[in-house]
Amino acid sequence: MKGIVPPDPETNVSQVRFALVYTKRRSRKRFPAGCVQVMDTEEQAIAAADDDNNYYPAHVAGPSKSSEGQYIYYLVRWL
């Protein structure tokens, strides 16, 4: 998790999670919360993927509040 602050073990605010991410560019490293659908398992994220419509399974960390006041998730890795 290079460049990612480890989640706080005392809270559930920011965690590493499986997710389905809507993005047109997979080169991005952070995503607005509205583009991220948290999934329970890696298998669910992979099954829900839809490359033709820009939905990709990923491992993400977040949510975190950005300096602009938006909630964002950081890419850990694509699945």
N, C-alpha and C positions, 0 to 999 in steps of 0.2 A: 504494500500500500504506500508506495513512495509518494510523498507530497500530500498525503491525507493524514489529518489529525486523528488519532485513535479515538473511538467512541468512549464517552464517559461511562465507566462501569456502574456508577451509582444511579444513572437515569436511563430512560428510554428515548431521550430526545433525538440524538443523532446516532444511528446505528448503520452497520453494513447489512444490506438487504439484497434480495433478489428482486428484479423489477423488469417491467416492459417499458422501454424508452421510445418515445416518438421523436425522431430527429431526421432531418434530410442529410446531415453531414455526420458521419460516424467519427470524424476527426475531432469533434468537440470533446471537452473534458468535464464540462458542467452543464446542468440542465435545469430549467425552471421546474418547480414542483408540479405545475400543470401538465408537463410533458412526461411525467413519471408515474407509472402505476405499480405500486408495491405488490409483490406476489409472495405467497407463503413458501413456495419451494422453487428450486432451480428448474425442475421439470415443468412446472406450471408456466414459468416465464418462457422457456423454450417452446412449449406447445402453443403459446399465444402469439409467438412471433409471426410477423407478416411483412417480409422484405418489400413486397410490391407496394405496400402502403406506408413504409418507413417506420415500422414498429420492430424494435430489436431487443432481444433479451440481454440483460446486463446484471452485473454485481455493482451496486452503488452504495455510497455513504451519504447519509443525511437523514432528515433535512437539516440544513444550516441556513442561518439568515445572512444574506450577503450585505455588503456595505451599502447597497442601494435599497435595502429593506425587503428584498424578495427572498422567498424560501427556495433554496436550490439543493440539488443532489450532485455529488461528484462521482464521476466514473471511476470504479476500481478496475473493472475489466469487462470486456464483452464476452458473452457466453457462446 
